[in-house]
Amino acid sequence: MKKKQKQKLLNQFRPSLDGVRGQLFRSLEEESLRRYGLPLQVMLDPKNRQILTIGLAGKTNEDTRINVPIDENFNTVLKRIRSGEKGIFERFRDNLLIEIVSYWNDQRMKNDEPTAQTVATPVTEEPVSVPAETAEVSEPKETAETPKADTTENKRSTDSSAALNFADFSAAVAEYPKFYVEKDEQSAIIYEKAAEPRKLAEISMTSENEFTIEKALERKYKVKLTLIPLIEQFAATAISER
C-alpha cells in the first residue's frame, strides 16, 4: 500500500473533532464528580457553538454557569488529541478541571456557600504544550456571563505539595513566550514583555498562599490553565524554601 493511501485510510478511522470534544466533555464531568463530588454539565451553547458552557447538572440558574469563548487554540489541542499525541488528553482535561473547580469555588466562597472538596487524589498536572504562535489568545470582549478577573488578593491552596523555589519558578515562567519574573523582598511579579511591560500576576514573598492574578492574565485562556497552577504551587511553597 502506498504511503498516501495508508495515511488516507488512517485519517478515515480517526474520530471527528466533534467526537473528541464530546469525549473531553464527558471525561470532565466524570472526573469532576469522582475527584471533587461536583456534578458538572459541560456542553456547547445551543445558540452559539463557539461558546463553552459549564454548569452544575440539574441547575438552570445563570449564576451557576460559566461561559467561555472557544478559540483556535482549543481546536488546536483537540486536533493534537485526535492525532494520538501521548498524554495530551489527560493533561488538557486535568488543567481545564483545575481551572473550572477553582473558579467555581471562588464564586461559592464569595457567597459564603460550601465549596467543592477533593474526594480523591488528583492526577499530577503537567502543562499542555501549545505551539508558540498559538499560545496566546486574542482577548475576547467581556460580557455579563464571562468570568471576571479577580484582581484582589487570593488565598488558595494548591493540589501539588511539591516545593518550588524561585529559580525553578522563574525558569518555568520564562518558557512562556515574552513572560518573565522580577523579584524583590516583598513580592515576585510576572510581566509580559511589551513596549510597556504588562503586569500579569504578583506573588507575596512574605506570606504563603497569597497572590494576585491580573485581568491581563485571566484573558489569556489557554495560558492561564497552566500558568495559574504554577503560580499556586510557588505561592504555597514555604518562604524558607523559595
N, C-alpha and C positions, 0 to 999 in steps of 0.2 A: 504494500500500500504506500502510495506516495505521501510525502510529509504533509503537503497541503490538504490532501484528502483525510489523513488521520486527524489533523487539527480541526478540520471542519466537523468531523464526526464527534470529536470530543466536545466541541462547542455546543453541539445539538443536545448533548446529555447534561450540560451544565444547568443548574437551576436558574430561573429568571431572577432579575433583581427584585421583583415583587415577592418571589418565593423566599429569597434570602432575607428581605426586610421583614416579612411575616414571621420567619423563624426567629429573627432577632427580637421582635416584639414579644413573642410567646416566651422566649427564654428570659427576657427581662421580667415578665410577670411571675414566672415560676421562681426565679432566683430571689426576687423581692419578697415573695411570700415565705420562701424557705429560710432566708437569712435574717429577715427583719420582721416577719409577720405582717408585712404591708401588702394588702391585696390591690396591686396596681392594675390599671387598664391602659394599655398603650396602643394607639392607633393613629391613622392619618385623619385629619379633619375632613369630614364628608363634603364640606363646601370648598375646601382648598387643600389639595393633596400635597402642597408644598409646606404645610404646617403639621408638625408632630404634636399630638395631643396626649398628655399624660395625666391621668386622673385616678381616683380611687374607685374600685369596682363597686357598682351599685349606687354611686353618688352622682347626682346631676348638678350639684351646686358649683357655680363658676369658681368659687373661692378655693375649691379643692383641685382645680385643674391647672396644669402648666402647658402653655402653648409655645412651641419653639419652632422658628423657621428652619426648614431643611435647605441646606446649601449644597454646592457641588462637592465639598469636602466629605459630607456624609455619604453621597453617592460613590465617591472615590473609594471609601472604605468598604462599602457594600461590594464593589467590583473586586476588591482585593480578597474579600471573604469568598466570593463566588469562584475566584481563580484557585482557591485552595491554599492560600498562604497560611502556613502553620501558626496556630495560636492566636491569630488576629481576632477571630470571632469572640473568644473568651475575654481577651484584653479589652476590646472595644465595648463589649457588653458590661463588663465589670466597672469600667470607667464611667460609662453612662449611668449605671445604677448608683454608684457612689455620689455622683452629682445630683441625681434625682432625689435620693433619700436625704442628702444634705440640705437641699433647697426646701424640701417638704418639712423637715424638722425645724428649720429656721422659721418658717411660717407658723408652725404649731407653737413654737416657743414664744413668738410674739403675741399669740392669743392665749398664752398660759394653758395650752392643751397638751395632752400626752404625746410624746414623740416616739418614733419607731426605734426599737432597741434591737441590737444584734442578737439573733437566736441561734446562729450557727457561725462557725469560724469563717470569715470572708476569705475568698481566694486572694492571695497576694497580688496586687495590681502591678502591671508593667505598662509603661507608656506605649501608646499606639504610635508608630512612626508614620507621619504623613509627609509626603514629598514637600520640600521647602517652598516650591512655587504655589502649593495649595494649602500651606499650613495656616495661613491667616485668612479669616473670613471677612467679607465685606460687612460693615456694621449695619444691621437691619434697623429700620425705623421702630421706635418703641411704640407699643400700643398698650391699652389698658390691661391686656392679657399677657404681655411679655414680662417675664420676671425682671424686677428692678434690681439694679446693683445695690449691694449693701455696703455703703461707704462708712459705716460706723465700725467700731472695733468689735471683732468677733472673738468669741472664746469657744472653740470647738475641740473635740477630741479627735484623734486620728485612729484608723484601724490598724495602722502599722506601728509596732512598738520599737522598731529599729531606730537607733540614734542616727542623726545625720549632721555631721559637722559642717562648718561654714565653707570650707574648701570644696567639699563634695557637692554641697548645695549650689554654690556659685558655679561650679563646673557643669552641673546638670542644667541650670538655667541658661548658661551660655550655649547649650546645644540648640536652643530655640533661636531661629533667625532674628537678629537685631536685639536680643534681650541680654541684659547684664545686671549685675548686682553691685551696689555700693553699700558699705557698712561703716558705722561709727559706734560709739559706746552705747547709744540709745536704741538704734534700730538698723535693720538691713532692708534696703529698698531696691525693688526690682524696677528697672527702667526699660523702655523701648527706645532704641536709637532713632533719632529723627532730627530735623533742623533744630527743634527744641525738644530735648529728651522728655518722653512722656512717662509719668509715674504709673505703674501697674499695680503694685502691692507694697505693703510695708509690714515687716515683722519685728516685734519688740525683741530687743537683745537684753532686756532686764526682767521680763516676765514671760513665763511659759504659756503656750496656747493663746497668745494674744497677737492678732494681726488684722490688717485692713486690706480688703480687696476693692480696687477702684473699678468704676464703671467701664473704663477703657479695657480692662481685662475681662470683665463679665461679658462683654460683647464679642470677644474672640471665642466663639462657641467651641470649636474643636480643641483649641489650645488650652482653654481653661479646664477641660476634662482631665488633662494630665498634669497641668502645672499646679492647680489648686491642691490636689492631694500631696504634691511635693512640698508646697508651702506649709500645709498642715503638719506634715511629718517633721519639717525643720522646726516649726513653732512648738511642737510637742517635745522636742529634744531638750533635755536638761541644759540649763545655761552653762553649767560647768563642762558639758561635753561638746559644746559648739566650737 
